[in-house]
């Protein structure tokens, strides 16, 4: 039976059970992303859970970076119809208070465990729709909301208990749904025309004491901006747009790993607002996180029932370090804006050619 608990509620958008996707596209997905850090740059935790109805798969990951070691726990199973109970094996996300409070639990799996409670510091922000095409084909069509907040609870790594308190532990989260490449590679069809030359991406959700800033920018290889969404959210619920940001990224010489960014925004009153952002710790999402070209873990790929594994990466190893420039990197981010200090996520990827950055092709590096 496909009818589930959610069908008791008046939330239907199509004459179908809620567990059935309204689109037949194999890439339809519904997933959450969460991160946590203690502002030191010593540890960064990134996690997520996804449902892929047209692939019959649900999966989750828990990624931890400390020093030069990055460890991933992967879990996967067949999908089920009770979407009110979001879980894969010993991993679950509990909605304590919708749009405000969550509980993330990973029962001990391959030596890793956590019991963490998320508290949103400001209202969630509905971001601009995100659409990408390869010629006439839709490769991504997604809706997302984002939030900044704090964490409490504990993390256990190989018997070491790490206390998590909201006075120091902060993070960001998002939930998105729609179409994005998922599961096993589909037959490619005709070659893309024009050929894919690269993508430049910047995502910066930051939590300050009195407000939050959420910025998303995507550009084509020639610098043409296809997505521009920069917003400030205040504690009283006010939301203001911050214009068309001008961005300067600083890279470590000989790499594409950024050390920080200067982001020039504009308030609705026309005043300049500058964010100075710095990286405290980098986590490549395509090294164990399952995003964009990860050779070890792909979201929505069928691994069999009750699948779990742990993979640990030495980030100084040449075979791992050589992968970093070909994907998006999440950083523990610190920001200064109008004299206020903020913490959150600094996510950036400069993949392939990007003329404004001086990258001529996929292998070009910063001087």
N, C-alpha and C positions, 0 to 999 in steps of 0.2 A: 504494500500500500504506500502511496506517495503523499497522502494527506498527513500533515503533521500538526503539532501544537500551535504553530503560528497561524494556521488556517482558522483558528477560533476567533481571530481578531480581524477587524475591518480594515485590512491593510493591502488588499489585493489590487494589482494594477492591470492584470490580465485574467481572462477566464481559464486560469490554470492553478494548480496547487502552488503555494509559495516556493516549495522546494524545486519546482521546475523553472529553469531559466526561460525568460521571455524571448530569448534569441537562440537560434540553433547553432550559432558560431561555437566551434569547439573551444575557443579561447575565452569564453565567458568565465569570469572569476569574481570572487567576493572575499576580500582579505583585510587583515589589520597588520599594522607595523607599529612597534614600540621600541623606544630606546631609553637607557638609564645610565647616568654617570654621577660621580661625586665631586665634580668640578676640579679634580686634581690632575686629570690626564693620566692617571695610573691604571684606570679600568674603564672600559666601555662595553656595555651590554646592549645587544640589538636582537630583537625577536619578532616573530610574526606567525600568523596562522592563516591559511587560505583554504577556500572551498572552490572546487572546479566541477560544477554540476554536470556538464556535458562530457567530462572525462571520467566521472565516477570516482574522483579522488579528493581527499582532504589531506593537508600536510602542515607541518609546523617546523620551525627552526629556532635554536637558541644559540647565539653567537657571543663569545666573550673574547675581548682583546686585553691582554696585560703584558706590558713590555714588548718583547719580540715574538710572543706566542699568541696565536689566534686559534681558539677552539670552537668547534661547531658540533651541536647535537641536532640530528635530523630525525623526524618522526613522520610516518606516512601510513595511511590506511584507506580502506574503501569508505566512500561518503555514506552518510545516513540522513534520515529525514527530520531529525529533531535538531533544528538549527538554534533552538533556545539554549541548548547545552553544547557550547563550542569546545570541542576537545578532540585531541588526537593522542591516543595512548595515554600516558601519564601527564600530558600537557593540556591545560585548559585555560580559557579566558572567561571569567564570570563578570557579567554586567551587574554591578551592585546598585548603581544609580545611573541611568542612561545619560550619556553625554557629559558625565561628571566624574564617576568613580568606577574603577575596574579592579579586579583581582586577577593576577597572573600567577599560575601555579605550574611548576614542573616538578613532578614527583621524581625522586632519584632515578636518573637515567644515565647510564655509562659514567657515573661519578659526579654528575652535575644535577643540581636541584635549586629551586627558588620558590618563595612564597612572597609575592610583592603586591602591594596595593597602590594603585594610581589615583591621584586626586588632581583634577583639572584646576589650574589656577585662574583661568579665564574661560569664557564661553568658547565652544568649538567654532571654527571658521569654515564655512563652505567655500572651497576654492573654485577657481574658474574651471570649466570642463577642459579636459586635455585630449586632443585628437591628433593622431599622426597617421600619415598615409605613405605607402610605397607605390607610386604611380596612382592607379585607381583603387588600390586595395587598402582597406582600413587595417592598420597594424595595432593601433591603440585608440580606444574611445572610452574614457573613464571619468567618473565623478568621484570626488574625494572631499572629506572634511579633516581638519587638522586641529591639534590642541597642544598647548604646553602645560606642564604641571610638575608635581613632585611625587616621590616614591617613598614608601616605608615597607619594612619587612626584613627579609634576609635572603642571601644567596650562599649556596654551598658548592665548593669546587674541590673535589678529591679530599673531603674531610675538613677543609678549611671553611669556617663559617664567617661570612662577611655581613655585618650589620648594616642595614639600609635605613637611614632616618631622613625625614623630609626637610630638615634644616640644611642639609648638604646635598642630598640626592635629587636631581632634577632630570627632566627629559622631555621628549616630544612624542606624539603619536599621530597616526592617521588611520582612517578606514577608507578604502576605495573599492569600487566595483565597476564592472563593465567588461571591456575586451582588452586583453594584453597577451602577448605570446606566452603560452602555457603548455605544459606537457611535452610529449615527444615532438621532434621537428616534423612539421607538415610538409608534404610535397611542395617544392618552391614555385612550380609553374614557370611562366616566362621570366627571364631576368628582369630585375627592377630597372625602370627607365624613368628618370636618370638613375645611375648607379649610386648606392649609398656611399657617401664620402665622409660622413662623420656627424657628430652631434655635440653641442655644447650645452651643459645643464648646470643650473645653480638653484639650490633649495636651502633656505635659511630661516627656520623657525626659531625665534629667540624669546626667552622669558626674562623680563625685567620685573622689578618690584611693582610698578604701577601700570605696566602695559606689556603687550606682546607684539612682536613684529613677525609676520610670515611673508616670505618673499619666494617667488618662483620665476625663473627666467630660463627660456630655452631659445637657442639660436641655431640657424643653419650654418653650414661651412663658410658662407660669405658674410656672416654676421647678421643676416636678416632675422628679426625676432619673431618667433611663432607663438610664444606664450609669455605674457607679462602680467604678473599678479603680485602686487606688493601692498600689504595691508597692515594697519596697526589696530589692535583691539585693546580697549580700555576696560578697567574693572567694572565700570557702570554700564557696560554693554555697547558703548559707542564704537563704531567701526569707521575708520577713515582710510581712503586710498592714498598711497604715497607715490603716485605718478609713475614715471618711466625711468627706473633707476639706471644710472651709469655705473658700471662695475669695473674695478681694476683688481685682477687676481695676481698674487705674488706666488711664484713657484720655486721650489727647491731646484737649484741648478742641476741640469742633466736629468731631470725627471719631469713628470706631469703631476707631481704631488704638491698641492698648494700648502703654503704656510699661513696664508690669510687672505683677506680681501678688504678693499675699501669700497663701500657701496653708497653712492650719492643719490639720495631720495629727495622728494619735494612734498611738503605738506599741502593740504587743500588750500591753505592761505598763500601758497607760493613761496614759503620759506624753505631754505635748504635744511635737510636733515641727513646727517652722515653716520653710517655704521662702520666702525672699525672692527673687523672680525679676525680672530686668530685661531689656529688649530692647536689643540693640546694633545690629541691622539688620533691617529688615522685608522679606519677599518674599511678595507676594500670589500664592498658588498658582494662582489663576484668571486670572493675566496671563501667559500663555505656558506654564504648567505643565500645563494640561489638566484641572484639577480644578474641580468645582462651578461651572458656568455660564461657563467660559472661552469667549469668543466667537471665539477664533482657533485653538484646538486642543482636540480632544476625544479622550479615550482610546478606542481601538477603532474609530474612524471610518476607513473604507476610503479611502485617498488614492491608490491605484494602486501598481503594483510599483516598488520601489526609490526611494521618495519621500524627499526631504530638503528642508529649508528652514531659513533663519535669520530670526528676527524680533527686532528691537531696539526697546525701549520707553523713552521718556522719561517717568520716573515723576512728573515735575512737570507734564506736559501735562494740561490739564483733562479731556480725554476718557479718559485712563488713570486719573488720580487719582479720577475719579468712579466707577470700577468697584470700587475697593478695598473699600468697606464691604459689598459684596454677596457676599463669599466668605471663605474661611479664609486667614489670614496666618501664614506661618512666620517666626520670628525667630531670629537668633543670640541664644541665651539664656545669661545668667550667673545663677547662683544661689548663695545662702549658706544653709547648713543646719547648725545646731549649731556655728557658727564655721568650718565647712569651705567652701571655694569649689568650685563645680562649673560645668561648661559643657555645653551641649547644645542642645536644641530647645525653644523656647517657641512653641507653635502654638495659635492662638485664632481663633475666629470667633463673632461675635454678629450673627446674620443675622435680620432681622425683629424681631418683638416678643419682649422678655424682661423680664418684670415686675420681677424682683429687680435688674436693672441699670438700670431706669427707661426702657427703650426701648419706646415705645408702638406703633411700627410699623416698616416697613422703612426709613423715611427719617429717623427720629429720631436725633439725635446727642448725644454726651456734652456736658454743660454746660461 
